[in-house]
Amino acid sequence: MEKRPTNILLVAKMSREEIEKEYVKIKNKQSTYSTRVRGLIMYKKSMFDKLKPEG
């Protein structure tokens, strides 16, 4: 069983790769997070995308 951040502070510490994985889960409706945390993950993903493209 993988570790699951349950609050906003843990999401804030997630790396770009972890955010990408969670974002895919949210898109596939497999995320177990609350709506508030899902929103934060999606927001953080959009911020990473704006910073610079990976690669």
Secondary structure, DSSP 8 states (H G I E B T S, - for coil): ------SHHHHHT--HHHHHHHHHHHHTT---S-HHHHHHHHHHHHHHHHH----
